[in-house]
Amino acid sequence: QAQFVESGGGLVQPGGSLRVSCAVSGFAISSYAMGWYRQAPGKEREFVAKITTDDRSYYLTSVEGRFTISRDNDKNTLYLQMNSLKSTDTAVYFCNIIQWPRPWGDLWGQGTQVTVSS
């Protein structure tokens, strides 16, 4: 069974940086394109970034140039480096595979809260 454990969120001032992590178990992330998603209060979950199996990356337009997705296949962990954070980046951040339907359906981790505020 897939399991996602996101961590590294917190409170940061506008313009600051954070790196969030997603430790995965139950499957090898090297076998899938992986993605970060976020859900802001009162909004639907949205795609933020993805990294393919050959390490090509793609981003939501509003985060391009500020966020960097990466993976450590040996640690089976996905990362999202977030720089120049804005209040509009405030959300709970989740990771999952990009493929749909997923073998485990609509299973998600608990997410990690990122709050950008002065």
DRENNUPA-958134 format. One record per residue: residue number from 1; residue in three letters; chain; x, y, z of N, C-alpha, C in turn. Coordinates in steps of 0.1 Angstrom, whole numbers. Layout:
<rs>
<num=NUM, residuo=ALA, cadena=A, nxx=X, nyy=Y, nzz=Z, caxx=X, cayy=Y, cazz=Z, cxx=X, cyy=Y, czz=Z>
...
</rs>
This chain:
<rs>
<num=1, residuo=GLN, cadena=A, nxx=8, nyy=-12, nzz=0, caxx=0, cayy=0, cazz=0, cxx=9, cyy=12, czz=0>
<num=2, residuo=ALA, cadena=A, nxx=6, nyy=22, nzz=-9, caxx=14, cayy=34, cazz=-9, cxx=12, cyy=42, czz=3>
<num=3, residuo=GLN, cadena=A, nxx=22, nyy=49, nzz=7, caxx=21, cayy=58, cazz=19, cxx=30, cyy=70, czz=16>
<num=4, residuo=PHE, cadena=A, nxx=25, nyy=82, nzz=19, caxx=31, cayy=94, cazz=17, cxx=32, cyy=102, czz=30>
<num=5, residuo=VAL, cadena=A, nxx=44, nyy=106, nzz=34, caxx=46, cayy=114, cazz=46, cxx=53, cyy=127, czz=42>
<num=6, residuo=GLU, cadena=A, nxx=45, nyy=137, nzz=42, caxx=51, cayy=151, cazz=38, cxx=56, cyy=158, czz=51>
<num=7, residuo=SER, cadena=A, nxx=66, nyy=165, nzz=50, caxx=72, cayy=173, cazz=61, cxx=79, cyy=185, czz=56>
<num=8, residuo=GLY, cadena=A, nxx=83, nyy=194, nzz=66, caxx=91, cayy=205, cazz=63, cxx=84, cyy=218, czz=61>
<num=9, residuo=GLY, cadena=A, nxx=71, nyy=218, nzz=63, caxx=63, cayy=230, cazz=62, cxx=65, cyy=239, czz=74>
<num=10, residuo=GLY, cadena=A, nxx=59, nyy=251, nzz=73, caxx=60, cayy=260, cazz=85, cxx=56, cyy=274, czz=81>
<num=11, residuo=LEU, cadena=A, nxx=59, nyy=283, nzz=90, caxx=55, cayy=297, cazz=88, cxx=68, cyy=304, czz=83>
<num=12, residuo=VAL, cadena=A, nxx=66, nyy=312, nzz=73, caxx=78, cayy=319, cazz=67, cxx=73, cyy=333, czz=62>
<num=13, residuo=GLN, cadena=A, nxx=81, nyy=342, nzz=62, caxx=78, cayy=356, cazz=58, cxx=78, cyy=356, czz=43>
<num=14, residuo=PRO, cadena=A, nxx=70, nyy=366, nzz=37, caxx=71, cayy=367, cazz=22, cxx=85, cyy=370, czz=18>
<num=15, residuo=GLY, cadena=A, nxx=89, nyy=363, nzz=7, caxx=103, cayy=364, cazz=2, cxx=112, cyy=353, czz=7>
<num=16, residuo=GLY, cadena=A, nxx=107, nyy=346, nzz=17, caxx=115, cayy=335, cazz=23, cxx=115, cyy=322, czz=16>
<num=17, residuo=SER, cadena=A, nxx=122, nyy=312, nzz=21, caxx=124, cayy=299, cazz=15, cxx=120, cyy=288, czz=24>
<num=18, residuo=LEU, cadena=A, nxx=116, nyy=277, nzz=18, caxx=113, cayy=265, cazz=26, cxx=116, cyy=253, czz=16>
<num=19, residuo=ARG, cadena=A, nxx=120, nyy=242, nzz=22, caxx=121, cayy=230, cazz=14, cxx=112, cyy=219, czz=21>
<num=20, residuo=VAL, cadena=A, nxx=102, nyy=214, nzz=13, caxx=93, cayy=204, cazz=18, cxx=97, cyy=190, czz=12>
<num=21, residuo=SER, cadena=A, nxx=95, nyy=180, nzz=20, caxx=99, cayy=166, cazz=16, cxx=87, cyy=157, czz=17>
<num=22, residuo=CYS, cadena=A, nxx=88, nyy=147, nzz=9, caxx=78, cayy=136, cazz=9, cxx=84, cyy=123, czz=9>
<num=23, residuo=ALA, cadena=A, nxx=84, nyy=116, nzz=20, caxx=89, cayy=103, cazz=21, cxx=79, cyy=93, czz=17>
<num=24, residuo=VAL, cadena=A, nxx=82, nyy=85, nzz=7, caxx=73, cayy=75, cazz=1, cxx=76, cyy=61, czz=5>
<num=25, residuo=SER, cadena=A, nxx=66, nyy=53, nzz=7, caxx=68, cayy=38, cazz=9, cxx=57, cyy=31, czz=2>
<num=26, residuo=GLY, cadena=A, nxx=60, nyy=18, nzz=-1, caxx=50, cayy=10, cazz=-8, cxx=52, cyy=9, czz=-23>
<num=27, residuo=PHE, cadena=A, nxx=60, nyy=18, nzz=-29, caxx=64, cayy=17, cazz=-43, cxx=77, cyy=25, czz=-45>
<num=28, residuo=ALA, cadena=A, nxx=83, nyy=23, nzz=-56, caxx=96, cayy=30, cazz=-59, cxx=92, cyy=42, czz=-67>
<num=29, residuo=ILE, cadena=A, nxx=96, nyy=54, nzz=-62, caxx=93, cayy=66, cazz=-69, cxx=100, cyy=67, czz=-83>
<num=30, residuo=SER, cadena=A, nxx=111, nyy=59, nzz=-84, caxx=119, cayy=60, cazz=-97, cxx=110, cyy=54, czz=-108>
<num=31, residuo=SER, cadena=A, nxx=100, nyy=47, nzz=-105, caxx=91, cayy=41, cazz=-115, cxx=80, cyy=50, czz=-121>
<num=32, residuo=TYR, cadena=A, nxx=78, nyy=62, nzz=-114, caxx=67, cayy=70, cazz=-117, cxx=71, cyy=85, czz=-119>
<num=33, residuo=ALA, cadena=A, nxx=64, nyy=92, nzz=-128, caxx=64, cayy=106, cazz=-127, cxx=58, cyy=111, czz=-114>
<num=34, residuo=MET, cadena=A, nxx=64, nyy=119, nzz=-106, caxx=60, cayy=123, cazz=-93, cxx=56, cyy=138, czz=-93>
<num=35, residuo=GLY, cadena=A, nxx=46, nyy=142, nzz=-85, caxx=42, cayy=155, cazz=-85, cxx=39, cyy=161, czz=-71>
<num=36, residuo=TRP, cadena=A, nxx=40, nyy=174, nzz=-70, caxx=36, cayy=181, cazz=-58, cxx=22, cyy=188, czz=-61>
<num=37, residuo=TYR, cadena=A, nxx=14, nyy=188, nzz=-52, caxx=1, cayy=195, cazz=-53, cxx=-1, cyy=203, czz=-40>
<num=38, residuo=ARG, cadena=A, nxx=-11, nyy=213, nzz=-41, caxx=-14, cayy=221, cazz=-29, cxx=-29, cyy=224, czz=-28>
<num=39, residuo=GLN, cadena=A, nxx=-33, nyy=226, nzz=-16, caxx=-47, cayy=230, cazz=-14, cxx=-48, cyy=241, czz=-4>
<num=40, residuo=ALA, cadena=A, nxx=-53, nyy=252, nzz=-9, caxx=-54, cayy=264, cazz=-1, cxx=-68, cyy=264, czz=5>
<num=41, residuo=PRO, cadena=A, nxx=-70, nyy=271, nzz=16, caxx=-83, cayy=271, cazz=23, cxx=-94, cyy=275, czz=14>
<num=42, residuo=GLY, cadena=A, nxx=-105, nyy=267, nzz=13, caxx=-116, cayy=270, cazz=5, cxx=-114, cyy=268, czz=-10>
<num=43, residuo=LYS, cadena=A, nxx=-103, nyy=262, nzz=-14, caxx=-101, cayy=259, cazz=-28, cxx=-98, cyy=244, czz=-30>
<num=44, residuo=GLU, cadena=A, nxx=-99, nyy=240, nzz=-43, caxx=-96, cayy=227, cazz=-46, cxx=-81, cyy=224, czz=-47>
<num=45, residuo=ARG, cadena=A, nxx=-77, nyy=212, nzz=-46, caxx=-63, cayy=208, cazz=-47, cxx=-59, cyy=211, czz=-61>
<num=46, residuo=GLU, cadena=A, nxx=-46, nyy=217, nzz=-63, caxx=-41, cayy=220, cazz=-76, cxx=-27, cyy=215, czz=-78>
<num=47, residuo=PHE, cadena=A, nxx=-24, nyy=212, nzz=-90, caxx=-11, cayy=208, cazz=-94, cxx=-1, cyy=219, czz=-92>
<num=48, residuo=VAL, cadena=A, nxx=11, nyy=216, nzz=-87, caxx=22, cayy=226, cazz=-85, cxx=34, cyy=223, czz=-94>
<num=49, residuo=ALA, cadena=A, nxx=39, nyy=211, nzz=-94, caxx=51, cayy=207, cazz=-101, cxx=51, cyy=192, czz=-103>
<num=50, residuo=LYS, cadena=A, nxx=58, nyy=188, nzz=-114, caxx=60, cayy=174, cazz=-116, cxx=75, cyy=171, czz=-121>
<num=51, residuo=ILE, cadena=A, nxx=79, nyy=159, nzz=-118, caxx=92, cayy=155, cazz=-123, cxx=91, cyy=141, czz=-129>
<num=52, residuo=THR, cadena=A, nxx=95, nyy=140, nzz=-142, caxx=94, cayy=127, cazz=-149, cxx=104, cyy=117, czz=-145>
<num=53, residuo=THR, cadena=A, nxx=103, nyy=105, nzz=-150, caxx=112, cayy=94, cazz=-146, cxx=126, cyy=97, czz=-152>
<num=54, residuo=ASP, cadena=A, nxx=127, nyy=106, nzz=-162, caxx=140, cayy=110, cazz=-167, cxx=144, cyy=124, czz=-163>
<num=55, residuo=ASP, cadena=A, nxx=137, nyy=128, nzz=-152, caxx=141, cayy=141, cazz=-145, cxx=138, cyy=154, czz=-152>
<num=56, residuo=ARG, cadena=A, nxx=128, nyy=153, nzz=-161, caxx=123, cayy=166, cazz=-167, cxx=113, cyy=172, czz=-157>
<num=57, residuo=SER, cadena=A, nxx=113, nyy=185, nzz=-155, caxx=104, cayy=191, cazz=-146, cxx=95, cyy=201, czz=-152>
<num=58, residuo=TYR, cadena=A, nxx=83, nyy=202, nzz=-147, caxx=73, cayy=211, cazz=-152, cxx=66, cyy=218, czz=-140>
<num=59, residuo=TYR, cadena=A, nxx=62, nyy=230, nzz=-142, caxx=56, cayy=238, cazz=-131, cxx=44, cyy=245, czz=-134>
<num=60, residuo=LEU, cadena=A, nxx=35, nyy=247, nzz=-124, caxx=25, cayy=257, cazz=-125, cxx=31, cyy=271, czz=-128>
<num=61, residuo=THR, cadena=A, nxx=24, nyy=278, nzz=-137, caxx=30, cayy=290, cazz=-142, cxx=34, cyy=300, czz=-131>
<num=62, residuo=SER, cadena=A, nxx=25, nyy=300, nzz=-121, caxx=27, cayy=310, cazz=-110, cxx=39, cyy=307, czz=-101>
<num=63, residuo=VAL, cadena=A, nxx=45, nyy=295, nzz=-102, caxx=56, cayy=291, cazz=-93, cxx=69, cyy=289, czz=-101>
<num=64, residuo=GLU, cadena=A, nxx=68, nyy=289, nzz=-114, caxx=79, cayy=287, cazz=-123, cxx=90, cyy=298, czz=-120>
<num=65, residuo=GLY, cadena=A, nxx=102, nyy=293, nzz=-119, caxx=113, cayy=302, cazz=-115, cxx=116, cyy=304, czz=-101>
<num=66, residuo=ARG, cadena=A, nxx=106, nyy=300, nzz=-92, caxx=107, cayy=301, cazz=-78, cxx=108, cyy=288, czz=-71>
<num=67, residuo=PHE, cadena=A, nxx=101, nyy=278, nzz=-76, caxx=101, cayy=264, cazz=-70, cxx=109, cyy=255, czz=-79>
<num=68, residuo=THR, cadena=A, nxx=115, nyy=245, nzz=-72, caxx=123, cayy=235, cazz=-79, cxx=120, cyy=221, czz=-73>
<num=69, residuo=ILE, cadena=A, nxx=115, nyy=212, nzz=-81, caxx=112, cayy=199, cazz=-77, cxx=124, cyy=190, czz=-80>
<num=70, residuo=SER, cadena=A, nxx=126, nyy=180, nzz=-70, caxx=137, cayy=171, cazz=-72, cxx=134, cyy=158, czz=-65>
<num=71, residuo=ARG, cadena=A, nxx=141, nyy=147, nzz=-68, caxx=139, cayy=134, cazz=-62, cxx=152, cyy=128, czz=-58>
<num=72, residuo=ASP, cadena=A, nxx=151, nyy=120, nzz=-48, caxx=163, cayy=111, cazz=-44, cxx=157, cyy=97, czz=-44>
<num=73, residuo=ASN, cadena=A, nxx=160, nyy=90, nzz=-55, caxx=155, cayy=77, cazz=-56, cxx=160, cyy=67, czz=-46>
<num=74, residuo=ASP, cadena=A, nxx=172, nyy=69, nzz=-42, caxx=178, cayy=60, cazz=-32, cxx=171, cyy=61, czz=-18>
<num=75, residuo=LYS, cadena=A, nxx=166, nyy=74, nzz=-15, caxx=159, cayy=76, cazz=-3, cxx=144, cyy=75, czz=-5>
<num=76, residuo=ASN, cadena=A, nxx=140, nyy=73, nzz=-17, caxx=126, cayy=72, cazz=-21, cxx=118, cyy=84, czz=-16>
<num=77, residuo=THR, cadena=A, nxx=124, nyy=96, nzz=-18, caxx=119, cayy=108, cazz=-13, cxx=118, cyy=119, czz=-24>
<num=78, residuo=LEU, cadena=A, nxx=108, nyy=127, nzz=-23, caxx=105, cayy=138, cazz=-33, cxx=107, cyy=151, czz=-25>
<num=79, residuo=TYR, cadena=A, nxx=112, nyy=161, nzz=-32, caxx=115, cayy=174, cazz=-25, cxx=109, cyy=185, czz=-34>
<num=80, residuo=LEU, cadena=A, nxx=105, nyy=196, nzz=-27, caxx=101, cayy=208, cazz=-34, cxx=108, cyy=220, czz=-27>
<num=81, residuo=GLN, cadena=A, nxx=118, nyy=226, nzz=-33, caxx=125, cayy=238, cazz=-28, cxx=116, cyy=250, czz=-33>
<num=82, residuo=MET, cadena=A, nxx=112, nyy=258, nzz=-23, caxx=104, cayy=270, cazz=-26, cxx=111, cyy=282, czz=-22>
<num=83, residuo=ASN, cadena=A, nxx=114, nyy=291, nzz=-31, caxx=120, cayy=304, cazz=-29, cxx=111, cyy=315, czz=-32>
<num=84, residuo=SER, cadena=A, nxx=114, nyy=327, nzz=-27, caxx=106, cayy=339, cazz=-30, cxx=92, cyy=337, czz=-27>
<num=85, residuo=LEU, cadena=A, nxx=89, nyy=331, nzz=-16, caxx=75, cayy=327, cazz=-13, cxx=66, cyy=339, czz=-12>
<num=86, residuo=LYS, cadena=A, nxx=54, nyy=337, nzz=-16, caxx=43, cayy=347, cazz=-16, cxx=32, cyy=343, czz=-7>
<num=87, residuo=SER, cadena=A, nxx=23, nyy=352, nzz=-3, caxx=12, cayy=348, cazz=5, cxx=3, cyy=339, czz=-2>
<num=88, residuo=THR, cadena=A, nxx=2, nyy=340, nzz=-15, caxx=-6, cayy=331, cazz=-24, cxx=-1, cyy=317, czz=-24>
<num=89, residuo=ASP, cadena=A, nxx=11, nyy=315, nzz=-19, caxx=16, cayy=301, cazz=-18, cxx=11, cyy=294, czz=-6>
<num=90, residuo=THR, cadena=A, nxx=5, nyy=301, nzz=3, caxx=0, cayy=295, cazz=15, cxx=-10, cyy=284, czz=12>
<num=91, residuo=ALA, cadena=A, nxx=-7, nyy=271, nzz=17, caxx=-16, cayy=260, cazz=14, cxx=-10, cyy=248, czz=21>
<num=92, residuo=VAL, cadena=A, nxx=-18, nyy=237, nzz=21, caxx=-12, cayy=224, cazz=25, cxx=-7, cyy=217, czz=12>
<num=93, residuo=TYR, cadena=A, nxx=6, nyy=213, nzz=13, caxx=13, cayy=207, cazz=2, cxx=13, cyy=191, czz=3>
<num=94, residuo=PHE, cadena=A, nxx=10, nyy=185, nzz=-8, caxx=9, cayy=170, cazz=-9, cxx=18, cyy=165, czz=-20>
<num=95, residuo=CYS, cadena=A, nxx=22, nyy=152, nzz=-20, caxx=28, cayy=146, cazz=-31, cxx=20, cyy=134, czz=-35>
<num=96, residuo=ASN, cadena=A, nxx=22, nyy=130, nzz=-48, caxx=16, cayy=118, cazz=-53, cxx=22, cyy=115, czz=-67>
<num=97, residuo=ILE, cadena=A, nxx=18, nyy=104, nzz=-73, caxx=22, cayy=102, cazz=-86, cxx=13, cyy=110, czz=-95>
<num=98, residuo=ILE, cadena=A, nxx=18, nyy=112, nzz=-108, caxx=11, cayy=120, cazz=-117, cxx=0, cyy=112, czz=-124>
<num=99, residuo=GLN, cadena=A, nxx=3, nyy=99, nzz=-126, caxx=-6, cayy=90, cazz=-134, cxx=-20, cyy=90, czz=-128>
<num=100, residuo=TRP, cadena=A, nxx=-30, nyy=90, nzz=-136, caxx=-44, cayy=88, cazz=-132, cxx=-51, cyy=78, czz=-142>
<num=101, residuo=PRO, cadena=A, nxx=-58, nyy=68, nzz=-138, caxx=-61, cayy=66, cazz=-123, cxx=-48, cyy=60, czz=-116>
<num=102, residuo=ARG, cadena=A, nxx=-48, nyy=62, nzz=-103, caxx=-37, cayy=57, cazz=-95, cxx=-40, cyy=43, czz=-91>
<num=103, residuo=PRO, cadena=A, nxx=-30, nyy=35, nzz=-89, caxx=-33, cayy=21, cazz=-84, cxx=-39, cyy=21, czz=-70>
<num=104, residuo=TRP, cadena=A, nxx=-37, nyy=31, nzz=-62, caxx=-43, cayy=32, cazz=-49, cxx=-54, cyy=42, czz=-48>
<num=105, residuo=GLY, cadena=A, nxx=-60, nyy=46, nzz=-60, caxx=-71, cayy=54, cazz=-60, cxx=-68, cyy=68, czz=-55>
<num=106, residuo=ASP, cadena=A, nxx=-77, nyy=74, nzz=-46, caxx=-76, cayy=88, cazz=-42, cxx=-69, cyy=88, czz=-28>
<num=107, residuo=LEU, cadena=A, nxx=-58, nyy=80, nzz=-26, caxx=-51, cayy=80, cazz=-14, cxx=-41, cyy=91, czz=-14>
<num=108, residuo=TRP, cadena=A, nxx=-40, nyy=99, nzz=-3, caxx=-31, cayy=110, cazz=-1, cxx=-25, cyy=109, czz=13>
<num=109, residuo=GLY, cadena=A, nxx=-14, nyy=116, nzz=15, caxx=-8, cayy=117, cazz=28, cxx=-15, cyy=128, czz=36>
<num=110, residuo=GLN, cadena=A, nxx=-10, nyy=132, nzz=47, caxx=-16, cayy=142, cazz=55, cxx=-12, cyy=156, czz=51>
<num=111, residuo=GLY, cadena=A, nxx=-2, nyy=157, nzz=43, caxx=2, cayy=170, cazz=38, cxx=11, cyy=177, czz=48>
<num=112, residuo=THR, cadena=A, nxx=17, nyy=188, nzz=43, caxx=24, cayy=197, cazz=52, cxx=20, cyy=211, czz=50>
<num=113, residuo=GLN, cadena=A, nxx=17, nyy=218, nzz=61, caxx=12, cayy=232, cazz=60, cxx=23, cyy=242, czz=57>
<num=114, residuo=VAL, cadena=A, nxx=21, nyy=250, nzz=47, caxx=31, cayy=261, cazz=44, cxx=22, cyy=274, czz=45>
<num=115, residuo=THR, cadena=A, nxx=27, nyy=283, nzz=54, caxx=20, cayy=295, cazz=57, cxx=30, cyy=307, czz=54>
<num=116, residuo=VAL, cadena=A, nxx=27, nyy=315, nzz=45, caxx=35, cayy=327, cazz=41, cxx=28, cyy=339, czz=46>
<num=117, residuo=SER, cadena=A, nxx=34, nyy=345, nzz=57, caxx=28, cayy=357, cazz=63, cxx=38, cyy=365, czz=70>
<num=118, residuo=SER, cadena=A, nxx=36, nyy=378, nzz=71, caxx=45, cayy=387, cazz=79, cxx=39, cyy=388, czz=93>
</rs>
